[in-house]
Amino acid sequence: MEAKPRQASARTADTGRRSDLRGRLLPAAGVLVVAVVALLALAGPGSGPPSSSPVSLPGLGGQTAMEALDSALEAAERWEADAQLAGASCTWSEAGVASSSETEWAFQFYSPSTQRLAVVMVSGDAAWLFRDVLSPYVVPTFSTAEWRVDSDEALQVWWDYVGRSLLGRHPTADVAVQLRPSADHEMRLVWSVVGLFGDPDDALAVTVSGVEGTIVQ
C-alpha cells in the first residue's frame, strides 16, 4: 500500500533524520565489533554465550524486518520488475527510554537491468519509494530464501552479549541494525547491531549471521 502524499512528506523529513543517525551508527559496526570479539576471547575457550533474557525495552519494539518485507517487495516490484533485495536497516533513538512507536524500516533494492539502487521505506502497512539513484557499481544482493534470522533475533544476541549492560548504563543510547552481504565475511549475509552513546567511538557492536543467528567473528 502506498502512503498518502501528505503522509509521505512528513515521513520524508523524519526519514532524513533517521538516515543521519544510521550514518553515524552503522559505519562503526565493522570496527567496533572487535571490542565484542575481545570480550569473547576473555571468556576463554569453551565458554558459551551469556545467559539470555528477553529484550524488554519499549523503544526496541515494533515491526520486525521480516514482518515489513512483503510490503517492501511489493513496492520494489512496482519500481523495477527485476528488483533484488540488497539490504535492510532500522534505527531506534534513545532505545532505553523511548515510548513504543511505529518502527520504520529502510530496504535497499538493486535493479541489474537499469543499474539503479532504490531505498523503500516501510512503516506499518505503508510502503513508499524514498530514493532512486544510479549506482556506479554492481550492488551485492541476496534472496529471501537464504535469509533466516529476523531482526528481533539479531537484537536478542546483541542484547545478551552487550546490549543489556550498555542500555542499563546508558538508557539514552541509540540502536541501529543493518542486514547485508558482508565483504568482510566472504559475502555472507550478516546483521550488524550497534549501540551508540555520546561520541561515535563510544559504541558496542555485534555481527550476527543472518542465516544461523550466531556471532560472526
N, C-alpha and C positions, 0 to 999 in steps of 0.2 A: 504494500500500500504506500503511495507517495504522500509525503507530508504536504499539508496545505501551504501555499506560498507565504502567508503571513506567519505561519509557524516556522517555516524553514528559515526566514530571515532572522528571527530571534535565535533559533538554534545555531545558525551560522556563526553569530557573534560568540556564543558560548563555546562552540566547537573550536573557534580560533584560540580561545583562552586555554582550552584543554590541550590543543595541539602544542602550544608553547610549553605547557607543563610536561607533556610527553617528550618534547625535545630536550628538556632538562633531565628527565629521569632515565630514559631508555639507553642513551649512549653510554651511561655509566655501567650498564649491566656487564659488558664484556670484560671490563677491568676489575670491577668490584666483586665479581664472583670469586676472585682469588681469596678474598677475606673469608668467604664461607668454606672454600677448599682447605684453607689453613685451619679453620676450626675443626673440620672433619679429621684432618691429619692429627691434631692434638688429641682427638678422642681415642686414637690408637687402632691398630688392626683388629678386625672382628667386631668392632663396636657398631651397633645398629643405630637407626635414626632416633631422635629424641622421642619421648612419649608424646602421643598425639592428643590434641584436644580440639573440639570444634571451633572454627573461626566464628566468633560470636559478635563481631563489631557491626553495627548497623550501617556504617559507612562503606562496608565491603559487600553489601548485598546487591540485589537486583538481578537482572537477566545475565545468564552465562553466555559465553561466546557461541556455544553450540545451539542454545535456545534462540539466539539472534541470527544464526546462519541462514535459515531459509529465506527470511526477508531480504538479507543481503544478496543472496544468489538470484532472487527474482529481479532485484534492481540491476544487478550486474548483467543479467541476460538481456534486459531492455537496453542497456548501454551498448554492449557488443556481444554478438552471438557466441564468439569463441572465448569469452572472458574466463580466465583461470585464476583461482584463488592464490594470492601471494602472501597474505599475512592478515593478522587481526590484532588490535590493541585497544586498551581501555585504561583510563586513569581515574583514581578516586582521590579527591582532595581532602586533606585532614581526616584520614580514614578512621582515626580513633575517636573522633568527637562528632563527626558529621552525622546528620539525620539521614535515614534511608531515603534515597531518591531514585528516580529513573536512571538506569545505567545507560551510557551512550558508548556504543562500540564503533570503531573505525575498521572497516575491512578494505584491504588492498586487492585489486584485481588487475591482471595484465592481459592485454589482447595481443597475441603473436602476429595476427594479420595486419594490425594497424600500428603495432609497437607503442601503444599508448597505455598509460597507467592511470587507474581510477581509484579514488577513495570513496567508498559508500558508507554512509553513517546509518546506524540503526538505533532507534530509541523506542522501546515498546513495540507497537505494531507499525510504526512509521519508518520508512527507509528512503533515503534520498542521495543523489549523486552530489558529493561535496566538492570533488576536484577531479579534473581530467586533463592530463598532460602527456606530451610526447616524451617517451623515455629514451635517453641516449644509449641505453644498453639493454640487453635481454634480462628480464627480471626473473629470478628463480620462483617457481610455483610449486604447488603440491595438490594432491587430490584429497577430497574429503574422506576417501576410504582409508588413507594412511593416518589420518588424524583421529586419535582415540582418546586423548586426555583433554578434558574440558578445563576451562579457566578456573572453576572452583576447586578442582583437584590440584592444579598447579599452585593456587593460593594456599591450599592446605599444607603442601610441602614447605612452601616458604614460611608459613606461619609456624610450623613445628620447629624448623631449624633456626630462624632468626626473627620472624615477624612478631611473635608473641612478646619476646623480650624488647624488641625495638619500639613497638607501639605502647608497651607498658611504660617505657621511659620517655617516649616522645609521641603522645597521642595525637599531635597535630601533624605528624608525618604524612606525606603523600605516598600513594602506592600506585605503581603502573605495571601492567603486564603486556607482553608482546609475544605473539606466536609467529614464527617464520622459519624457513630453512636456513641453517646457520653455516656460513663458510668456515667458521672457526671449529665446527664439529662435523666436518665431511658432509655438509649439506643435510645433516639430519634435522628433522623437524623438532624445534625446541621452544619452550616457553622461557622468556626472561621475565623474572619478577623482581621488581626493585622497590625498596622503601627509601625515601629521601627526607631528610630533615635538615634545615639550615643550608649550609654550603653543599654543592654537588659532591664534594669529597666525603661528606658525611652521609654515606648511603650503604645499605646492605642489599646484596643481590644474590639470587639463586637461579641457576639454569636447570630446567626440568625437561626431561624428554617428553615430547608431545605424543609419543607412541606408547611408552612404558610407564610414565609417571614417576620415574626415578631421577635422582640428582645426576646431572651430567657434569663431569669434571674435566 
